[in-house]
Amino acid sequence: MSTIHSYRGQVRKATPNKTHTWRRGLTSVRAVSGCLLLATSLAACDANKPAAMSASEVEALHPSDARLSQMYERACMGCHVDAASGAPRTGDQAAWAQRMGKGREVLIQNARQGLNAMPPMGLCPDCSTEDLAQLIDFMRSAGGAS
C-alpha cells in the first residue's frame, strides 16, 4: 500500500478498491459490446439498401422514347440529376416513393402548377399532361424503381 498526502498535510494510506476497478472494467466491456452490437445492426440494415447512383449514372438515364428523351434533357435533367437542387433525383426510389404516397395525380398536378423551386410545367411549356405523366413515371422508375 502506498501513502497519499492530502492538501492539509495529513497522511493517509491508499487502499485499492478492487470492486470499483472490476466494475469500471465491466462497464467498459459493456459499452464496447453495445457499440459493436449497434454497429453490426446498422451494417446489416445498409446491406439491403441499394447503393445510391452517382450523378454520372443518373445523367446516363434517359427515356427510351426519343421525343420524351429530348423533353427530359431540356426540361427535367437540370434539376432531377443534381441532389443539391432539392428535386427528387431520377431513379431515387426512396424519394419518389415518398412523393408517390400522395398519389400520381397529385404529382402531375404539382408539375403542371409548379411546386417550391419548380416552375409551372416544370420548364416544359410544350409538354402535355400525358407527357408530364410519362416523364414522372420515367424518373421514378429509372434505375429499377417500380
MODELLER restraints for C-alpha pairs under 7 A, 6 or more apart:
rsr = mdl.restraints
at = mdl.atoms
rsr.add(forms.Gaussian(group=physical.xy_distance, feature=features.Distance(at['CA:1:A'], at['CA:13:A']), mean=6.79, stdev=0.5))
rsr.add(forms.Gaussian(group=physical.xy_distance, feature=features.Distance(at['CA:1:A'], at['CA:14:A']), mean=6.19, stdev=0.5))
rsr.add(forms.Gaussian(group=physical.xy_distance, feature=features.Distance(at['CA:1:A'], at['CA:15:A']), mean=6.41, stdev=0.5))
rsr.add(forms.Gaussian(group=physical.xy_distance, feature=features.Distance(at['CA:2:A'], at['CA:13:A']), mean=6.06, stdev=0.5))
rsr.add(forms.Gaussian(group=physical.xy_distance, feature=features.Distance(at['CA:2:A'], at['CA:14:A']), mean=5.65, stdev=0.5))
rsr.add(forms.Gaussian(group=physical.xy_distance, feature=features.Distance(at['CA:3:A'], at['CA:11:A']), mean=6.69, stdev=0.5))
rsr.add(forms.Gaussian(group=physical.xy_distance, feature=features.Distance(at['CA:3:A'], at['CA:12:A']), mean=5.73, stdev=0.5))
rsr.add(forms.Gaussian(group=physical.xy_distance, feature=features.Distance(at['CA:3:A'], at['CA:13:A']), mean=4.51, stdev=0.5))
rsr.add(forms.Gaussian(group=physical.xy_distance, feature=features.Distance(at['CA:3:A'], at['CA:14:A']), mean=5.64, stdev=0.5))
rsr.add(forms.Gaussian(group=physical.xy_distance, feature=features.Distance(at['CA:4:A'], at['CA:11:A']), mean=5.99, stdev=0.5))
rsr.add(forms.Gaussian(group=physical.xy_distance, feature=features.Distance(at['CA:4:A'], at['CA:12:A']), mean=5.36, stdev=0.5))
rsr.add(forms.Gaussian(group=physical.xy_distance, feature=features.Distance(at['CA:4:A'], at['CA:13:A']), mean=5.96, stdev=0.5))
rsr.add(forms.Gaussian(group=physical.xy_distance, feature=features.Distance(at['CA:4:A'], at['CA:14:A']), mean=6.13, stdev=0.5))
rsr.add(forms.Gaussian(group=physical.xy_distance, feature=features.Distance(at['CA:5:A'], at['CA:11:A']), mean=4.80, stdev=0.5))
rsr.add(forms.Gaussian(group=physical.xy_distance, feature=features.Distance(at['CA:5:A'], at['CA:12:A']), mean=6.35, stdev=0.5))
rsr.add(forms.Gaussian(group=physical.xy_distance, feature=features.Distance(at['CA:55:A'], at['CA:81:A']), mean=6.23, stdev=0.5))
rsr.add(forms.Gaussian(group=physical.xy_distance, feature=features.Distance(at['CA:55:A'], at['CA:82:A']), mean=6.88, stdev=0.5))
rsr.add(forms.Gaussian(group=physical.xy_distance, feature=features.Distance(at['CA:58:A'], at['CA:81:A']), mean=5.96, stdev=0.5))
rsr.add(forms.Gaussian(group=physical.xy_distance, feature=features.Distance(at['CA:58:A'], at['CA:90:A']), mean=6.30, stdev=0.5))
rsr.add(forms.Gaussian(group=physical.xy_distance, feature=features.Distance(at['CA:59:A'], at['CA:81:A']), mean=6.22, stdev=0.5))
rsr.add(forms.Gaussian(group=physical.xy_distance, feature=features.Distance(at['CA:61:A'], at['CA:142:A']), mean=6.86, stdev=0.5))
rsr.add(forms.Gaussian(group=physical.xy_distance, feature=features.Distance(at['CA:62:A'], at['CA:69:A']), mean=5.61, stdev=0.5))
rsr.add(forms.Gaussian(group=physical.xy_distance, feature=features.Distance(at['CA:63:A'], at['CA:69:A']), mean=4.95, stdev=0.5))
rsr.add(forms.Gaussian(group=physical.xy_distance, feature=features.Distance(at['CA:63:A'], at['CA:138:A']), mean=6.41, stdev=0.5))
rsr.add(forms.Gaussian(group=physical.xy_distance, feature=features.Distance(at['CA:72:A'], at['CA:135:A']), mean=6.88, stdev=0.5))
rsr.add(forms.Gaussian(group=physical.xy_distance, feature=features.Distance(at['CA:75:A'], at['CA:122:A']), mean=6.50, stdev=0.5))
rsr.add(forms.Gaussian(group=physical.xy_distance, feature=features.Distance(at['CA:75:A'], at['CA:123:A']), mean=5.01, stdev=0.5))
rsr.add(forms.Gaussian(group=physical.xy_distance, feature=features.Distance(at['CA:75:A'], at['CA:124:A']), mean=5.37, stdev=0.5))
rsr.add(forms.Gaussian(group=physical.xy_distance, feature=features.Distance(at['CA:79:A'], at['CA:85:A']), mean=5.70, stdev=0.5))
rsr.add(forms.Gaussian(group=physical.xy_distance, feature=features.Distance(at['CA:79:A'], at['CA:87:A']), mean=6.11, stdev=0.5))
rsr.add(forms.Gaussian(group=physical.xy_distance, feature=features.Distance(at['CA:80:A'], at['CA:87:A']), mean=5.63, stdev=0.5))
rsr.add(forms.Gaussian(group=physical.xy_distance, feature=features.Distance(at['CA:80:A'], at['CA:88:A']), mean=5.92, stdev=0.5))
rsr.add(forms.Gaussian(group=physical.xy_distance, feature=features.Distance(at['CA:80:A'], at['CA:89:A']), mean=4.50, stdev=0.5))
rsr.add(forms.Gaussian(group=physical.xy_distance, feature=features.Distance(at['CA:80:A'], at['CA:90:A']), mean=5.55, stdev=0.5))
rsr.add(forms.Gaussian(group=physical.xy_distance, feature=features.Distance(at['CA:81:A'], at['CA:89:A']), mean=5.31, stdev=0.5))
rsr.add(forms.Gaussian(group=physical.xy_distance, feature=features.Distance(at['CA:81:A'], at['CA:90:A']), mean=6.18, stdev=0.5))
rsr.add(forms.Gaussian(group=physical.xy_distance, feature=features.Distance(at['CA:82:A'], at['CA:89:A']), mean=6.73, stdev=0.5))
rsr.add(forms.Gaussian(group=physical.xy_distance, feature=features.Distance(at['CA:83:A'], at['CA:89:A']), mean=6.09, stdev=0.5))
rsr.add(forms.Gaussian(group=physical.xy_distance, feature=features.Distance(at['CA:88:A'], at['CA:95:A']), mean=5.63, stdev=0.5))
rsr.add(forms.Gaussian(group=physical.xy_distance, feature=features.Distance(at['CA:88:A'], at['CA:96:A']), mean=6.45, stdev=0.5))
rsr.add(forms.Gaussian(group=physical.xy_distance, feature=features.Distance(at['CA:90:A'], at['CA:139:A']), mean=4.44, stdev=0.5))
rsr.add(forms.Gaussian(group=physical.xy_distance, feature=features.Distance(at['CA:90:A'], at['CA:140:A']), mean=6.14, stdev=0.5))
rsr.add(forms.Gaussian(group=physical.xy_distance, feature=features.Distance(at['CA:90:A'], at['CA:142:A']), mean=6.44, stdev=0.5))
rsr.add(forms.Gaussian(group=physical.xy_distance, feature=features.Distance(at['CA:91:A'], at['CA:139:A']), mean=5.73, stdev=0.5))
rsr.add(forms.Gaussian(group=physical.xy_distance, feature=features.Distance(at['CA:91:A'], at['CA:140:A']), mean=5.42, stdev=0.5))
rsr.add(forms.Gaussian(group=physical.xy_distance, feature=features.Distance(at['CA:91:A'], at['CA:141:A']), mean=5.93, stdev=0.5))
rsr.add(forms.Gaussian(group=physical.xy_distance, feature=features.Distance(at['CA:91:A'], at['CA:142:A']), mean=4.57, stdev=0.5))
rsr.add(forms.Gaussian(group=physical.xy_distance, feature=features.Distance(at['CA:91:A'], at['CA:143:A']), mean=5.07, stdev=0.5))
rsr.add(forms.Gaussian(group=physical.xy_distance, feature=features.Distance(at['CA:91:A'], at['CA:145:A']), mean=6.48, stdev=0.5))
rsr.add(forms.Gaussian(group=physical.xy_distance, feature=features.Distance(at['CA:92:A'], at['CA:140:A']), mean=6.85, stdev=0.5))
rsr.add(forms.Gaussian(group=physical.xy_distance, feature=features.Distance(at['CA:93:A'], at['CA:140:A']), mean=6.45, stdev=0.5))
rsr.add(forms.Gaussian(group=physical.xy_distance, feature=features.Distance(at['CA:93:A'], at['CA:145:A']), mean=5.38, stdev=0.5))
rsr.add(forms.Gaussian(group=physical.xy_distance, feature=features.Distance(at['CA:96:A'], at['CA:140:A']), mean=5.45, stdev=0.5))
rsr.add(forms.Gaussian(group=physical.xy_distance, feature=features.Distance(at['CA:108:A'], at['CA:132:A']), mean=6.47, stdev=0.5))
rsr.add(forms.Gaussian(group=physical.xy_distance, feature=features.Distance(at['CA:108:A'], at['CA:133:A']), mean=5.91, stdev=0.5))
rsr.add(forms.Gaussian(group=physical.xy_distance, feature=features.Distance(at['CA:111:A'], at['CA:120:A']), mean=6.30, stdev=0.5))
rsr.add(forms.Gaussian(group=physical.xy_distance, feature=features.Distance(at['CA:111:A'], at['CA:121:A']), mean=5.40, stdev=0.5))
rsr.add(forms.Gaussian(group=physical.xy_distance, feature=features.Distance(at['CA:111:A'], at['CA:122:A']), mean=5.64, stdev=0.5))
rsr.add(forms.Gaussian(group=physical.xy_distance, feature=features.Distance(at['CA:112:A'], at['CA:120:A']), mean=5.25, stdev=0.5))
rsr.add(forms.Gaussian(group=physical.xy_distance, feature=features.Distance(at['CA:112:A'], at['CA:121:A']), mean=4.37, stdev=0.5))
rsr.add(forms.Gaussian(group=physical.xy_distance, feature=features.Distance(at['CA:112:A'], at['CA:122:A']), mean=6.99, stdev=0.5))
rsr.add(forms.Gaussian(group=physical.xy_distance, feature=features.Distance(at['CA:113:A'], at['CA:120:A']), mean=4.44, stdev=0.5))
rsr.add(forms.Gaussian(group=physical.xy_distance, feature=features.Distance(at['CA:113:A'], at['CA:121:A']), mean=6.33, stdev=0.5))
rsr.add(forms.Gaussian(group=physical.xy_distance, feature=features.Distance(at['CA:114:A'], at['CA:120:A']), mean=3.86, stdev=0.5))
rsr.add(forms.Gaussian(group=physical.xy_distance, feature=features.Distance(at['CA:114:A'], at['CA:121:A']), mean=6.39, stdev=0.5))
rsr.add(forms.Gaussian(group=physical.xy_distance, feature=features.Distance(at['CA:114:A'], at['CA:122:A']), mean=6.51, stdev=0.5))
